[in-house]
Amino acid sequence: MSGRLRQILDGVALPVAAVILGLAVSSIFVVIAGKDPIPTYSLMFCEGFGPVGCETFSNLLVLPVENDDGSVTQYFAPTYGEKGHKLAIVLERATPLILTALSATIAFKAGMFSIGMDGQLNLGALAAAFLGYWLPEQIYAATGTTPDSASEPLLLLMRLTIPTVAIAVAMLCGAAYSWIAGYLKVRLNVNELISTIILNALAVQFVTYMINSPLRTDFNNVARTQRIDDTAWLIPFNRGLLPDISWFSGARIGIGLIIALLAAGLVWFYLNRTTAGYEQRMTQGSRLFARFGGIRSERAVMRAMLISGALSGLAGAIMILGVERRLVDGFATSGTGFDGVLVAILGRESIGGILAVACLFAGLDQGAINLQFENLPRQLGGIIIGFMILFSSMETYIRETIARLRVRLQPAAAVPHPEGGD
């Protein structure tokens, strides 16, 4: 086996082992709830990752569908999209997780254990929600038009510029808020873990106040902001580019996913193919070594925190412009930013790992929601993910165990016997 292939398999073995161990230990809680773990997990994975009609683990790969004439056709389940597919919703939910995980990775690679993604995401979402309706109102007033009477060229121009401006401002808000934690660390040596926890709390309280008071649009039972204008909306695939593909039905996945994948590619290139990325990785390893190597670690830290905050702000903007279309009371406490940190940790701060774990995380969460219809708490998904994180942190022990098993499973080498007697 080549060294590269062995390295890939070793990298895959840990998350796979963490998932299996997490499911095994979580089954104890399923039994306590009076349910059989196998059907429960089948339901959870079908509701999280399967097509309509999925009932067992095998249906996640092959789905038998009965035709009108009574015959049965076998379909490859991931591509069977009649009445929509759960994977489309998984990709929708995974998009902000990918961006916040990339944000955490950028900070971690600079030696900063920043968990401020939640606050930065919320401020980015607030900026996007406000600009999403305020900017169109100003343009309509300046041109003397309304959404119904505006010309097509004006609407097209607004659809191109307003989301761009809203996203840019959201990224600036996230970057500025992240810069505060970086400055406190570099100049005052304030622990970044403490500062980002405090900054998260402040951002959550500020956004909640803005939703409930200055930006509240009506006196509905749940406080909410005004809905963004259609010209600021990142239209989902099933209403825009791909309206006839039923695989996307029921999901609001759209250009936000493409932006997240582009961001993942740019982050990989930045960390592995640029001088700034090299400086950042050296700062993570040892700031003293980086200093003697001529690397200004303070500058690398500040640059990393700015990029990290911008990515979290981008996640907040995409959640509003592409999915929610307004801020609702409770959004600020949803914890999406914290989930992104967990995704980065489970993904071992690698781009491929982040993409895979974000989808797994989103699918488990989605599948766990439907467990409540089987008289099981939806928190079961959080329990499973929690155990997965716990076992993932036991990297050294799991690797040593795998190495011992590998040695035991290898056949003993045959001992040559000397020819002849005596």
C-alpha positions in Angstrom: 0.0 0.0 0.0 1.4 3.4 -1.0 2.2 5.9 1.7 -0.3 8.4 0.3 -3.2 5.9 0.3 -2.3 4.8 3.8 -2.4 8.4 4.9 -5.8 8.9 3.4 -7.2 5.7 5.0 -5.8 6.7 8.4 -7.4 10.1 8.0 -10.8 8.5 7.2 -10.5 5.9 10.0 -10.8 8.4 12.8 -14.0 10.1 11.9 -15.6 6.8 10.8 -14.6 5.3 14.2 -16.0 8.3 16.0 -19.3 8.0 14.2 -19.6 4.3 14.9 -18.7 4.7 18.6 -21.1 7.7 18.9 -24.0 5.7 17.5 -23.1 2.7 19.7 -23.1 4.6 22.9 -26.1 6.7 22.0 -28.1 3.5 21.5 -28.1 3.2 25.3 -30.4 6.3 25.5 -32.6 4.9 22.7 -33.1 1.7 24.7 -33.8 3.7 27.9 -36.5 5.5 25.9 -38.1 2.1 25.1 -37.1 1.9 21.4 -35.1 -0.5 19.3 -31.8 1.3 18.1 -31.7 -0.2 14.6 -35.2 1.0 13.5 -34.6 4.3 15.2 -31.3 4.9 13.4 -32.9 3.8 10.2 -35.6 6.4 10.6 -33.1 9.1 11.6 -30.8 8.5 8.6 -33.7 8.2 6.2 -35.2 11.4 7.4 -31.8 13.0 7.3 -30.3 11.7 4.0 -32.9 9.6 2.1 -35.4 10.2 -0.7 -39.1 10.2 -0.2 -40.1 6.6 0.6 -36.9 5.7 2.4 -37.6 3.3 5.3 -34.4 1.2 5.9 -30.6 1.7 5.6 -30.6 -0.1 2.3 -33.0 2.5 0.9 -30.3 5.1 1.3 -28.5 3.5 -1.7 -31.2 1.6 -3.6 -34.9 2.6 -3.5 -37.6 0.3 -4.9 -40.5 2.2 -6.4 -43.7 0.6 -7.5 -45.0 1.7 -10.9 -48.6 2.2 -12.0 -48.7 -1.2 -13.7 -47.5 -2.9 -10.4 -43.9 -3.5 -11.5 -41.1 -2.3 -9.3 -38.2 -0.3 -10.5 -34.9 0.0 -8.5 -33.5 3.6 -8.4 -30.1 4.8 -7.1 -31.5 6.6 -4.0 -29.1 9.7 -3.9 -30.3 10.8 -7.4 -34.0 9.8 -7.0 -35.7 13.2 -6.6 -39.4 12.5 -7.0 -41.2 14.9 -4.6 -37.8 16.3 -3.4 -34.8 14.8 -1.7 -33.6 15.2 1.9 -30.1 15.7 0.7 -31.1 19.0 -0.9 -32.3 20.2 2.6 -29.0 18.9 4.0 -27.0 21.0 1.6 -29.2 24.0 2.5 -28.5 23.5 6.2 -24.8 22.7 5.7 -24.0 25.9 3.8 -23.7 28.2 6.9 -21.9 25.4 8.7 -19.3 25.2 6.0 -18.6 28.9 6.1 -18.5 29.1 9.9 -16.3 26.0 10.0 -13.9 27.6 7.5 -14.0 30.7 9.7 -13.0 28.7 12.8 -10.3 26.9 10.8 -8.7 30.2 9.6 -8.5 31.3 13.3 -7.2 28.0 14.5 -4.5 27.9 11.9 -3.2 31.2 13.4 -3.0 29.7 16.8 -6.2 31.5 17.9 -8.8 29.3 19.6 -11.6 31.8 18.6 -15.2 30.7 19.1 -16.6 34.1 18.1 -18.3 32.9 14.9 -21.8 33.1 16.5 -21.6 36.7 17.3 -20.0 37.6 13.9 -22.7 35.6 12.1 -25.5 37.4 13.9 -24.1 40.8 13.1 -23.7 39.9 9.5 -27.2 38.6 9.4 -28.5 41.8 11.0 -26.7 44.0 8.4 -28.0 41.9 5.5 -31.6 41.9 6.9 -31.6 45.6 7.2 -30.0 46.4 3.9 -32.1 43.8 2.2 -35.2 46.0 2.6 -33.8 49.5 3.3 -31.7 49.8 0.1 -34.5 48.9 -2.3 -36.8 51.4 -0.5 -34.3 54.1 -1.1 -33.9 53.2 -4.7 -37.6 53.0 -5.4 -38.0 56.4 -3.7 -35.1 58.0 -5.7 -36.5 56.7 -9.0 -40.1 57.4 -8.2 -41.1 53.8 -8.8 -42.5 50.8 -6.9 -41.7 47.1 -7.0 -44.6 46.7 -9.5 -43.9 49.7 -11.7 -40.1 49.5 -11.8 -38.6 48.7 -15.3 -36.9 45.4 -15.9 -33.4 47.0 -16.5 -33.7 48.7 -13.1 -34.9 45.5 -11.4 -32.1 43.5 -13.0 -29.5 46.1 -11.8 -30.9 45.9 -8.3 -30.8 42.1 -8.3 -27.1 42.3 -9.1 -26.0 45.1 -6.8 -28.2 44.9 -3.7 -27.2 41.3 -2.7 -23.6 42.2 -3.4 -23.6 45.3 -1.3 -25.5 43.5 1.6 -23.0 40.6 1.5 -20.0 42.9 1.5 -21.3 45.0 4.4 -22.2 41.8 6.4 -18.6 40.5 5.8 -17.2 43.9 7.0 -19.3 43.7 10.1 -18.1 40.2 10.9 -14.5 41.1 10.2 -14.6 44.2 12.4 -16.1 42.3 15.3 -13.5 39.6 14.9 -10.8 42.2 14.8 -11.7 43.3 18.3 -10.8 39.9 19.7 -7.6 39.8 17.7 -6.5 43.3 18.9 -7.2 42.4 22.5 -5.0 39.3 22.1 -2.1 40.9 20.3 -2.0 44.2 22.2 -3.3 43.3 25.6 -2.7 39.6 25.7 -6.4 39.0 26.5 -7.3 35.3 26.2 -9.2 35.0 22.9 -11.5 32.2 24.3 -12.7 34.5 27.0 -13.0 37.6 24.8 -14.9 35.8 22.0 -17.4 34.3 24.5 -18.1 37.8 25.9 -18.3 39.3 22.4 -20.7 36.5 21.4 -23.0 37.3 24.3 -23.0 41.0 23.5 -23.8 40.4 19.8 -26.7 38.0 20.7 -28.2 40.6 23.1 -27.8 43.4 20.6 -29.3 41.5 17.7 -32.2 40.4 19.9 -32.8 44.0 21.0 -32.8 45.2 17.4 -35.3 42.6 16.3 -37.7 43.3 19.2 -37.5 47.1 19.2 -36.0 49.4 16.5 -36.4 47.0 13.5 -39.6 45.2 14.6 -42.0 45.4 11.7 -45.3 44.5 13.4 -46.9 43.3 16.6 -47.0 39.6 15.7 -46.7 37.1 18.5 -43.1 36.5 17.4 -40.9 39.6 16.9 -39.5 39.9 13.4 -37.9 42.4 11.0 -39.4 43.5 7.7 -39.0 41.0 4.9 -36.2 41.7 2.4 -37.2 42.9 -1.1 -37.3 40.4 -3.9 -34.3 42.2 -5.5 -32.2 41.3 -2.5 -33.2 37.6 -2.5 -30.8 34.9 -3.5 -33.4 32.9 -5.4 -33.3 29.1 -4.7 -32.6 26.7 -7.5 -36.1 25.4 -7.6 -37.5 28.9 -8.3 -34.8 30.2 -10.5 -32.2 28.2 -12.5 -33.6 24.7 -12.0 -37.3 25.0 -11.6 -38.1 21.7 -13.3 -35.8 19.5 -11.2 -37.9 17.9 -8.5 -34.8 16.9 -6.5 -34.6 20.4 -5.1 -38.3 20.6 -4.1 -38.8 21.6 -0.6 -35.3 23.1 -0.2 -34.1 26.6 -0.4 -30.7 25.7 -1.6 -29.3 28.2 -4.1 -26.3 30.4 -4.9 -25.3 30.4 -1.3 -24.0 26.8 -1.7 -21.9 27.8 -4.7 -20.5 30.8 -2.7 -19.6 28.4 0.2 -17.8 26.0 -2.1 -15.9 28.8 -3.7 -15.0 30.0 -0.2 -13.7 26.5 0.7 -11.5 26.5 -2.4 -10.2 29.9 -1.8 -9.4 29.1 1.9 -7.5 25.9 0.8 -5.5 27.9 -1.7 -4.8 30.7 0.8 -3.6 28.3 3.5 -1.5 26.0 1.3 -0.4 28.0 -1.7 0.3 31.6 -0.5 3.0 33.2 1.6 0.4 34.7 4.0 -1.1 31.2 4.5 2.4 29.8 5.2 3.0 32.5 7.8 -0.3 31.7 9.4 0.4 28.0 9.7 3.9 28.7 11.1 2.3 31.0 13.7 0.0 28.1 14.7 2.9 25.8 15.2 5.1 28.1 17.3 5.1 31.9 17.5 8.6 31.9 18.8 9.8 29.8 15.8 7.9 32.1 13.5 9.5 35.2 15.0 13.0 33.8 14.5 12.0 32.8 11.0 11.3 36.5 10.2 7.5 36.1 10.4 5.5 38.8 12.1 3.1 36.6 14.1 1.0 39.6 15.3 0.3 40.6 11.7 -0.6 37.0 10.8 -3.0 36.8 13.7 -4.8 40.0 12.9 -5.1 39.0 9.2 -6.5 35.6 10.2 -9.1 37.2 12.5 -10.2 39.6 9.8 -10.7 36.7 7.3 -12.3 34.6 9.9 -14.9 37.2 10.8 -15.6 38.0 7.2 -16.5 34.3 6.5 -18.8 34.2 9.5 -20.5 37.5 8.4 -20.9 35.9 5.0 -22.6 32.9 6.5 -25.1 35.2 8.3 -25.8 37.1 5.1 -26.5 33.9 3.1 -28.8 32.7 5.8 -30.9 35.8 5.5 -30.7 36.6 1.8 -31.0 33.0 0.6 -33.1 31.2 3.2 -34.8 33.2 6.0 -35.5 36.5 4.2 -35.9 38.2 7.6 -34.7 38.1 11.1 -37.0 36.4 13.6 -36.8 36.4 17.4 -34.7 33.4 18.4 -32.4 33.5 15.4 -29.6 35.0 17.5 -29.7 32.1 19.9 -29.8 29.3 17.3 -26.1 28.5 17.9 -25.2 28.1 14.2 -21.8 29.7 14.8 -21.0 27.3 17.6 -22.0 24.4 15.4 -19.5 25.6 12.8 -16.8 25.4 15.4 -17.7 21.8 16.2 -17.7 21.0 12.4 -14.2 22.4 12.1 -13.0 20.3 15.1 -14.6 17.1 13.8 -13.3 17.8 10.3 -9.8 18.0 11.6 -9.5 21.6 10.2 -9.2 20.1 6.6 -11.3 21.4 3.8 -12.5 18.0 2.7 -13.3 17.0 6.2 -15.3 20.2 6.8 -17.4 19.6 3.7 -18.2 16.0 4.7 -18.8 16.7 8.4 -21.0 19.7 7.7 -23.3 17.5 5.6 -23.3 14.8 8.2 -24.0 17.3 11.0 -26.9 18.9 9.1 -28.3 15.5 8.2 -28.2 14.1 11.7 -29.8 17.3 13.0 -32.6 17.1 10.4 -33.2 13.4 11.0 -33.3 13.9 14.8 -36.1 16.5 14.4 -38.4 13.8 13.0 -37.7 11.4 15.8 -40.2 13.3 18.0 -42.9 11.8 15.9 -41.8 8.4 17.2 -42.0 9.7 20.8 -38.2 10.2 20.9 -36.7 13.6 21.8 -35.1 15.5 19.0 -32.1 16.1 21.3 -31.0 12.6 20.5 -29.2 14.0 17.4 -27.3 16.4 19.7 -26.4 13.5 22.0 -25.0 11.5 19.1 -23.0 14.5 17.8 -21.8 15.1 21.3 -20.5 11.6 21.6 -18.9 11.8 18.2 -17.0 14.9 19.3 -15.9 13.2 22.5 -14.6 10.1 20.6 -13.0 12.4 18.0 -11.0 14.1 20.8 -9.7 10.6 21.7 -7.5 10.6 18.6 -4.4 9.2 20.1 -6.2 6.3 21.9 -8.2 5.4 18.8 -5.1 5.5 16.5 -3.2 3.3 18.9 -6.1 0.9 19.1 -6.4 0.7 15.3 -2.6 0.1 15.1 -2.8 -2.7 17.6 -5.7 -4.3 15.7 -3.8 -4.0 12.4 -0.8 -5.8 13.9 -3.0 -8.6 15.3 -4.9 -9.1 12.1 -1.7 -9.4 10.0 -0.8 -13.1 9.4 2.3 -14.2 11.3 5.3 -14.6 9.1 6.3 -18.2 8.4 9.4 -19.2 10.2 11.8 -21.1 7.9 13.0 -24.5 9.0 16.6 -25.6 8.4 17.0 -28.4 5.9 18.4 -31.6 7.1 18.7 -33.0 10.6 21.0 -32.2 13.5 
